[in-house]
Amino acid sequence: MKNTIKNIALTAAMAIAGASVQGQSLTGYFMNNLPNTNIYNPAFNPKCKVYVSIYDVYSDLGNSGFAVKNMFKKVPNEDKYIVDLDKIYGSLAKKNYLFSNQNIQLFNFGFRIGEGYAHAGLSLRGFESVSYPKDLLKLKDGTYFDEDSEIDLGGLGIRANLFYQYSFGYSWEFSDKITFGAAIKRLKGVADVRTKKFDLVMTTDDDMYDVSLKSDVELQFACGADIQFEYDEKGMIKDAKATNMDFDDMNSDDWKSLLWKTKNGGWAIDLGMTYKFDDRLSFAASLIDFGGIKWKKYGMTLEQHGTFDFTGVDIAKYFNNLDSIGDVLTDSIAAFASPTDNSKAYTDWLNTKIYLSAEYNINKNIDLGMVFRGVWFNKGFHPSLTSSVNFKLGTATQISISQSFINRRANVWGFGLSQQMGPIQLYFIWDQFSPMFWAMNGSDMAEKWFKNTNMGAFQTGMSIIIGRKKYYEKALFE
């Protein structure tokens, strides 16, 4: 039974457990044996003459609020657990997020040119998030309170996008101490949905159980389909259809056109630099994903503004015709929730990030690193701090161990391993490996780590590396 509970809890934790908003591994930042560290800073030069990425996959899933230990409570005298809404409520911030990132690198290569390094790639990127206020969980106790109460549901919203990214970058070794780098990214949007505005306030009256809702909501979305809404006589949406395609009868060419021939385009840039203070200490700074996508083809905005006051229903008036009570409620809700739509274009910005880091080489095999990362996301700035110790075992093997403070917790342990066998390099990175450690080990310490988990991410890749040995030999003799 214990193992069953453990497996269920582990699955649930990985299904809701968190990640960083950036879609890039925290542990991977200092794994400079990898050729694709230029995703953090375009001034980072791979330690080889040529590389070709065969595959590179990143995925995370998470929340910024509660941890595993806040989710469940044990039923007294029984061997089972139930969801503990009171604990979840107590662990939440005023505003919270559930989010996920995916990044599949379809093609990526780079090569040294004189004193610089050029790289190019094609990636499929996705991001999904749900934001929710702490007040949302007040509804667990119903809508009646001992005194007048206002539940602010503002900030409740959704955001998701899927797009292709074509990137072209170059780093230039300006001097023995300074390197500059830049990358330009062409973005092609496949699908997007976001809550531009969500102001919803519920006010309750303690005397008459009255409920008042005031709303100001705008939802924007776009895809390769021309969506048209049908409304009923009361102004409520009853159906939505794609006028330019039939999803039940689409062939492979139709899907290619939908995914690849998108008319929604945008641009973004990466900027970075590194500074080598001396033979042991170096610094780096970068700005990543500064840009956005203009969703102009089949973009649409749904707007809903209104007030809904519910003061009850006179049962005696409708006693002989109870069905009409439903009509009264429906008419009242329809007057409140009658959205309007328009087809104007809109721009959705990427989650721009900054990285500030320092690295200290103890010797040729061990170095220490620290990186501050800040992400602009959902009209807020979200910081994190990661410290790392990195071991180089020759030119072929690197091991990194990190600890991060993110999402109001400092228990995010990361582990990374890269191994080169001939020209082939494999790597695996986990940001938050304590759930797997707990599942395998079962120790009290591992269980404590696991119960405090609210994030996890995984990244893996394979590349062909050419000229790494000669690069190290040249650097050593220089």
C-alpha positions as CSV (number, residue, x, y, z in Angstrom):
1,M,0.0,0.0,0.0
2,K,2.9,2.4,0.9
3,N,4.5,1.8,-2.5
4,T,1.1,2.4,-4.2
5,I,0.7,5.7,-2.4
6,K,4.3,6.7,-3.2
7,N,3.8,6.0,-6.9
8,I,0.5,7.9,-7.0
9,A,2.0,10.8,-5.2
10,L,5.1,10.8,-7.4
11,T,2.9,10.9,-10.5
12,A,0.7,13.6,-9.2
13,A,3.7,15.7,-8.1
14,M,5.4,15.5,-11.5
15,A,2.0,16.3,-13.2
16,I,1.6,19.6,-11.2
17,A,5.1,20.2,-10.0
18,G,6.8,23.2,-11.1
19,A,9.3,24.6,-13.5
20,S,10.8,27.8,-14.4
21,V,9.1,30.2,-16.6
22,Q,11.9,30.4,-19.0
23,G,11.9,27.0,-20.8
24,Q,15.7,26.7,-20.3
25,S,17.4,24.5,-17.7
26,L,18.9,26.2,-14.6
27,T,21.5,23.5,-14.2
28,G,22.6,23.6,-17.8
29,Y,23.8,27.2,-17.6
30,F,27.3,26.3,-16.4
31,M,27.6,23.1,-18.5
32,N,30.0,24.7,-20.9
33,N,31.0,21.4,-22.5
34,L,27.6,21.5,-24.2
35,P,27.6,23.3,-27.6
36,N,24.1,24.9,-27.1
37,T,24.8,27.1,-24.0
38,N,24.4,30.0,-26.4
39,I,20.7,29.8,-25.6
40,Y,21.5,31.5,-22.3
41,N,24.0,33.9,-23.7
42,P,24.9,34.3,-27.4
43,A,28.5,35.3,-26.3
44,F,29.1,31.8,-25.0
45,N,31.4,30.0,-27.5
46,P,31.2,26.2,-27.8
47,K,34.5,24.5,-27.0
48,C,34.8,22.9,-30.4
49,K,35.4,23.8,-34.0
50,V,32.1,22.5,-35.3
51,Y,28.9,21.0,-33.8
52,V,25.7,19.6,-35.2
53,S,22.8,18.9,-32.9
54,I,21.0,15.7,-33.7
55,Y,18.2,16.3,-31.2
56,D,17.6,18.5,-28.1
57,V,14.4,18.3,-26.0
58,Y,13.4,20.3,-23.0
59,S,10.2,20.0,-20.9
60,D,9.0,21.3,-17.6
61,L,5.7,21.5,-15.8
62,G,4.9,23.3,-12.6
63,N,3.4,25.8,-10.2
64,S,4.6,28.7,-8.1
65,G,2.3,28.1,-5.2
66,F,1.9,25.0,-3.1
67,A,4.3,22.1,-2.7
68,V,3.5,18.4,-2.4
69,K,3.3,18.6,1.4
70,N,0.5,21.1,1.1
71,M,-1.7,19.0,-1.2
72,F,-2.9,16.1,0.9
73,K,-3.9,15.1,4.5
74,K,-4.3,11.7,6.0
75,V,-7.8,10.5,6.9
76,P,-7.8,9.7,10.7
77,N,-7.6,6.0,11.4
78,E,-7.5,5.1,7.7
79,D,-4.8,4.4,5.2
80,K,-5.8,7.0,2.6
81,Y,-5.3,10.7,1.8
82,I,-7.6,13.4,0.6
83,V,-6.9,16.8,-0.9
84,D,-6.4,19.5,1.8
85,L,-7.8,22.7,0.4
86,D,-7.1,24.6,3.6
87,K,-3.4,23.8,3.5
88,I,-3.2,24.7,-0.2
89,Y,-5.0,28.0,0.5
90,G,-2.5,28.8,3.3
91,S,0.5,28.2,1.1
92,L,-0.6,30.4,-1.8
93,A,0.7,33.9,-2.6
94,K,-1.7,36.6,-3.6
95,K,-1.2,35.6,-7.2
96,N,-0.1,32.1,-8.4
97,Y,0.8,30.3,-11.6
98,L,0.6,26.8,-13.1
99,F,2.8,26.6,-16.2
100,S,4.6,24.4,-18.6
101,N,7.3,24.9,-21.3
102,Q,8.4,22.7,-24.2
103,N,11.3,23.3,-26.6
104,I,12.2,20.8,-29.3
105,Q,15.2,21.7,-31.3
106,L,14.6,20.5,-34.9
107,F,18.0,21.5,-36.2
108,N,21.0,23.3,-34.8
109,F,24.6,23.7,-35.9
110,G,27.6,26.0,-35.3
111,F,31.2,26.6,-36.4
112,R,34.2,28.7,-35.6
113,I,35.0,31.6,-37.9
114,G,38.4,33.2,-37.1
115,E,38.0,35.0,-33.7
116,G,34.2,34.4,-33.7
117,Y,31.6,31.6,-33.7
118,A,28.4,31.4,-35.9
119,H,25.4,29.3,-35.2
120,A,21.9,28.7,-36.6
121,G,18.9,26.6,-35.7
122,L,15.2,25.8,-36.0
123,S,13.1,25.0,-32.9
124,L,9.5,24.3,-32.1
125,R,8.6,26.1,-28.8
126,G,5.5,26.0,-26.7
127,F,4.4,27.7,-23.5
128,E,1.2,27.3,-21.4
129,S,0.2,28.9,-18.1
130,V,-2.8,29.5,-15.9
131,S,-2.7,32.3,-13.4
132,Y,-5.1,32.3,-10.4
133,P,-5.5,34.6,-7.3
134,K,-5.5,33.2,-3.8
135,D,-9.1,34.5,-3.4
136,L,-10.2,31.9,-5.8
137,L,-9.9,29.2,-3.1
138,K,-12.2,31.2,-0.8
139,L,-15.0,29.7,-2.7
140,K,-14.2,26.4,-1.0
141,D,-16.2,27.7,1.9
142,G,-19.2,28.8,-0.3
143,T,-20.3,32.3,-1.0
144,Y,-21.8,33.1,2.5
145,F,-19.7,35.0,5.0
146,D,-20.4,36.4,8.5
147,E,-20.0,39.9,7.1
148,D,-19.9,41.6,3.8
149,S,-17.0,40.1,1.8
150,E,-15.4,40.9,-1.6
151,I,-13.7,38.1,-3.5
152,D,-11.2,39.5,-6.0
153,L,-10.8,37.1,-8.9
154,G,-8.8,39.6,-10.9
155,G,-5.7,38.0,-12.5
156,L,-7.5,34.7,-13.2
157,G,-6.4,33.9,-16.8
158,I,-4.8,31.6,-19.3
159,R,-1.9,32.0,-21.7
160,A,-0.6,29.5,-24.2
161,N,1.3,29.7,-27.5
162,L,3.0,27.5,-30.0
163,F,5.5,28.8,-32.6
164,Y,8.6,28.0,-34.7
165,Q,11.8,29.9,-34.2
166,Y,14.6,30.3,-36.8
167,S,17.7,31.7,-35.1
168,F,21.0,33.1,-36.5
169,G,23.7,34.1,-34.1
170,Y,27.3,35.2,-33.9
171,S,29.8,35.8,-31.1
172,W,32.9,38.0,-31.5
173,E,36.0,37.8,-29.3
174,F,36.7,41.5,-29.1
175,S,39.8,41.0,-26.9
176,D,41.4,38.4,-24.7
177,K,39.0,39.5,-21.9
178,I,35.8,40.5,-23.7
179,T,33.4,38.6,-26.0
180,F,30.2,40.0,-27.5
181,G,27.3,38.0,-28.9
182,A,24.0,38.5,-30.6
183,A,21.3,36.4,-32.2
184,I,18.3,37.3,-34.3
185,K,15.2,35.1,-34.2
186,R,12.5,34.9,-36.8
187,L,9.2,33.7,-35.2
188,K,6.3,32.0,-36.9
189,G,3.2,31.7,-34.8
190,V,1.1,28.5,-35.0
191,A,-1.5,29.1,-32.2
192,D,-2.0,31.5,-29.4
193,V,-4.5,32.2,-26.6
194,R,-4.2,34.7,-23.8
195,T,-6.3,36.6,-21.3
196,K,-5.5,40.2,-21.9
197,K,-7.7,41.5,-19.1
198,F,-9.6,39.7,-16.4
199,D,-11.1,41.9,-13.7
200,L,-13.9,40.0,-11.9
201,V,-15.0,40.9,-8.4
202,M,-17.6,38.9,-6.4
203,T,-19.4,40.8,-3.5
204,T,-21.6,38.9,-1.1
205,D,-24.2,40.2,1.3
206,D,-24.4,38.6,4.8
207,D,-28.1,39.4,5.3
208,M,-29.8,38.2,2.1
209,Y,-27.1,35.9,0.6
210,D,-27.0,38.3,-2.4
211,V,-24.2,37.9,-4.8
212,S,-22.9,40.6,-7.2
213,L,-20.4,40.0,-10.0
214,K,-18.7,42.8,-11.9
215,S,-16.6,41.9,-14.8
216,D,-14.2,43.4,-17.4
217,V,-12.8,40.6,-19.5
218,E,-10.8,40.4,-22.8
219,L,-9.7,37.1,-24.3
220,Q,-7.5,37.0,-27.4
221,F,-6.7,34.0,-29.5
222,A,-5.4,33.1,-33.0
223,C,-4.6,30.0,-35.0
224,G,-4.6,28.9,-38.6
225,A,-8.4,28.5,-38.5
226,D,-10.9,31.3,-39.2
227,I,-13.2,30.9,-36.2
228,Q,-16.7,32.3,-36.4
229,F,-19.1,32.3,-33.4
230,E,-22.9,31.7,-33.5
231,Y,-25.0,33.4,-30.9
232,D,-28.5,32.4,-29.6
233,E,-31.4,34.8,-29.2
234,K,-30.2,35.8,-25.7
235,G,-26.7,36.8,-27.0
236,M,-24.8,33.8,-25.6
237,I,-22.4,31.8,-27.7
238,K,-23.9,28.5,-28.8
239,D,-21.4,27.3,-31.4
240,A,-18.0,28.0,-33.0
241,K,-16.9,26.8,-36.4
242,A,-13.8,27.1,-38.6
243,T,-15.0,28.5,-41.9
244,N,-11.8,27.8,-43.8
245,M,-11.3,24.1,-43.0
246,D,-12.9,20.9,-42.0
247,F,-11.0,19.3,-39.2
248,D,-12.8,16.0,-39.7
249,D,-11.6,15.7,-43.3
250,M,-8.0,17.2,-43.3
251,N,-5.2,15.5,-45.2
252,S,-1.4,15.8,-44.6
253,D,-1.1,18.8,-46.9
254,D,-3.8,20.6,-44.9
255,W,-2.0,20.0,-41.7
256,K,1.4,21.2,-43.2
257,S,-0.3,24.3,-44.4
258,L,-1.8,24.9,-40.9
259,L,1.5,24.4,-39.1
260,W,4.1,25.7,-41.5
261,K,2.5,28.3,-43.7
262,T,1.4,30.5,-40.9
263,K,0.9,34.2,-41.6
264,N,1.6,35.2,-38.0
265,G,5.2,36.4,-37.8
266,G,7.4,38.2,-35.4
267,W,11.0,38.9,-34.3
268,A,13.1,38.6,-31.2
269,I,16.8,39.2,-30.4
270,D,19.3,37.9,-27.9
271,L,22.2,40.0,-26.7
272,G,25.1,39.0,-24.4
273,M,28.7,39.6,-23.3
274,T,31.3,37.9,-21.2
275,Y,34.2,39.5,-19.3
276,K,37.3,37.5,-18.2
277,F,38.6,39.3,-15.1
278,D,41.6,37.0,-14.7
279,D,42.6,33.4,-15.3
280,R,40.1,32.2,-12.6
281,L,37.2,34.7,-12.4
282,S,34.8,35.6,-15.2
283,F,31.4,37.4,-15.5
284,A,28.6,37.3,-18.0
285,A,25.4,39.2,-18.8
286,S,22.6,38.6,-21.4
287,L,19.2,39.6,-22.5
288,I,17.2,36.7,-24.1
289,D,13.9,36.6,-26.1
290,F,13.3,40.3,-26.4
291,G,10.5,40.4,-28.9
292,G,7.1,39.0,-29.8
293,I,4.7,37.8,-32.5
294,K,2.0,39.8,-34.2
295,W,-1.1,37.6,-34.5
296,K,-2.8,39.2,-37.5
297,K,-4.1,36.2,-39.5
298,Y,-7.4,35.0,-37.9
299,G,-6.7,36.9,-34.7
300,M,-9.8,37.5,-32.5
301,T,-10.7,39.2,-29.3
302,L,-13.7,38.3,-27.1
303,E,-14.8,41.0,-24.8
304,Q,-17.3,40.8,-21.9
305,H,-18.3,43.7,-19.7
306,G,-21.2,43.8,-17.3
307,T,-22.7,43.3,-13.8
308,F,-24.7,40.4,-12.5
309,D,-26.8,40.8,-9.3
310,F,-28.4,37.8,-7.9
311,T,-30.9,38.5,-5.1
312,G,-32.7,35.2,-5.0
313,V,-35.9,34.0,-6.6
314,D,-39.5,34.3,-5.2
315,I,-40.3,30.6,-5.0
316,A,-44.0,31.3,-4.3
317,K,-44.3,33.2,-7.5
318,Y,-43.1,30.2,-9.6
319,F,-44.4,27.4,-7.3
320,N,-46.8,26.0,-10.0
321,N,-44.2,26.3,-12.8
322,L,-40.8,25.5,-11.5
323,D,-39.3,25.3,-15.0
324,S,-39.7,29.0,-15.4
325,I,-37.2,29.6,-12.5
326,G,-34.5,28.3,-14.8
327,D,-35.6,30.7,-17.5
328,V,-35.4,33.6,-15.1
329,L,-31.8,32.6,-14.1
330,T,-30.8,32.1,-17.7
331,D,-32.1,35.5,-18.7
332,S,-30.2,37.1,-15.9
333,I,-26.9,35.4,-16.7
334,A,-27.3,36.0,-20.4
335,A,-27.7,39.7,-19.7
336,F,-24.4,39.5,-17.8
337,A,-22.4,37.1,-20.0
338,S,-23.0,38.1,-23.6
339,P,-19.5,38.4,-25.1
340,T,-18.8,40.3,-28.3
341,D,-16.1,39.4,-30.8
342,N,-13.9,41.2,-33.3
343,S,-11.1,40.2,-35.6
344,K,-8.4,42.8,-34.9
345,A,-4.8,41.8,-34.8
346,Y,-2.8,41.8,-31.6
347,T,0.8,41.3,-30.4
348,D,1.9,38.8,-27.8
349,W,5.3,39.3,-26.3
350,L,7.7,36.5,-25.4
351,N,8.8,35.9,-21.8
352,T,12.0,38.1,-21.9
353,K,14.8,37.0,-19.6
354,I,18.0,38.5,-18.2
355,Y,21.0,36.5,-16.9
356,L,23.8,37.8,-14.7
357,S,26.5,35.3,-13.7
358,A,29.9,34.8,-12.2
359,E,32.2,31.8,-12.5
360,Y,35.3,31.0,-10.5
361,N,37.8,28.2,-11.6
362,I,39.3,26.5,-8.6
363,N,41.5,24.5,-10.9
364,K,41.3,23.0,-14.4
365,N,38.8,20.3,-13.2
366,I,36.5,22.2,-10.8
367,D,34.7,25.5,-11.0
368,L,32.0,27.3,-9.0
369,G,29.2,29.3,-10.6
370,M,26.3,31.6,-9.6
371,V,23.6,33.0,-11.9
372,F,20.8,35.4,-11.3
373,R,17.9,35.0,-13.7
374,G,14.9,37.3,-14.0
375,V,11.9,36.7,-16.2
376,W,9.2,39.2,-17.3
377,F,6.1,37.2,-17.3
378,N,2.4,38.1,-17.0
379,K,3.1,41.8,-16.1
380,G,5.5,40.8,-13.3
381,F,9.2,40.2,-12.8
382,H,10.1,36.7,-11.5
383,P,13.7,36.3,-10.1
384,S,15.7,33.2,-9.2
385,L,19.2,32.5,-8.0
386,T,21.2,29.4,-8.8
387,S,24.6,28.2,-7.4
388,S,26.5,25.5,-9.1
389,V,29.6,23.3,-8.7
390,N,30.9,21.8,-11.9
391,F,33.4,18.9,-12.4
392,K,35.3,18.3,-15.7
393,L,36.7,14.8,-16.0
394,G,39.1,15.3,-19.0
395,T,37.6,16.7,-22.1
396,A,34.8,14.2,-22.5
397,T,32.9,14.2,-19.2
398,Q,31.2,17.0,-17.2
399,I,29.1,16.7,-14.1
400,S,27.1,19.7,-12.6
401,I,25.3,19.9,-9.4
402,S,23.1,23.0,-8.6
403,Q,20.8,24.5,-6.0
404,S,18.3,27.1,-7.0
405,F,16.0,29.5,-5.1
406,I,12.9,29.8,-7.2
407,N,9.2,30.0,-6.6
408,R,9.7,31.0,-2.9
409,R,11.7,27.8,-2.2
410,A,15.4,27.0,-2.0
411,N,15.2,23.2,-2.3
412,V,15.5,22.9,-6.1
413,W,18.4,20.6,-6.6
414,G,19.7,20.0,-10.1
415,F,22.0,17.4,-11.7
416,G,23.6,17.4,-15.1
417,L,25.8,14.9,-16.9
418,S,27.4,15.2,-20.4
419,Q,29.5,12.4,-21.9
420,Q,31.4,12.4,-25.2
421,M,32.2,9.1,-27.0
422,G,34.2,9.8,-30.1
423,P,32.4,12.6,-32.0
424,I,29.1,11.8,-30.3
425,Q,28.0,13.7,-27.2
426,L,25.1,12.8,-25.0
427,Y,23.7,14.8,-22.1
428,F,21.0,14.6,-19.5
429,I,19.9,17.4,-17.1
430,W,17.3,17.3,-14.3
431,D,16.2,20.5,-12.5
432,Q,14.7,19.0,-9.3
433,F,15.6,15.3,-9.1
434,S,14.5,14.8,-5.5
435,P,11.2,13.1,-6.5
436,M,13.1,10.4,-8.5
437,F,15.7,10.1,-5.7
438,W,12.8,9.6,-3.1
439,A,11.1,7.1,-5.3
440,M,14.3,5.0,-5.6
441,N,15.7,5.6,-2.1
442,G,12.8,6.1,0.3
443,S,15.0,7.7,3.0
444,D,13.6,10.3,5.4
445,M,15.8,13.0,3.8
446,A,14.7,12.2,0.3
447,E,11.1,12.2,1.4
448,K,11.5,15.6,3.0
449,W,13.0,17.0,-0.2
450,F,10.2,15.4,-2.2
451,K,7.4,16.8,0.0
452,N,8.8,20.3,-0.5
453,T,8.9,19.9,-4.3
454,N,7.1,22.5,-6.4
455,M,9.2,22.3,-9.6
456,G,10.9,19.9,-11.9
457,A,12.3,19.9,-15.4
458,F,14.1,17.5,-17.8
459,Q,16.4,18.1,-20.8
460,T,18.3,15.8,-23.0
461,G,20.2,16.0,-26.3
462,M,22.7,14.5,-28.7
463,S,25.3,16.3,-30.8
464,I,28.2,15.6,-33.2
465,I,31.3,17.4,-31.9
466,I,34.3,18.0,-34.1
467,G,37.6,19.5,-33.0
468,R,37.1,19.5,-29.3
469,K,40.5,17.9,-28.6
470,K,42.4,20.4,-30.8
471,Y,40.5,23.2,-29.2
472,Y,41.6,22.2,-25.7
473,E,45.2,21.7,-26.8
474,K,45.3,25.1,-28.5
475,A,43.7,26.8,-25.4
476,L,46.2,25.0,-23.1
477,F,49.3,26.0,-25.0
478,E,48.0,29.6,-25.5
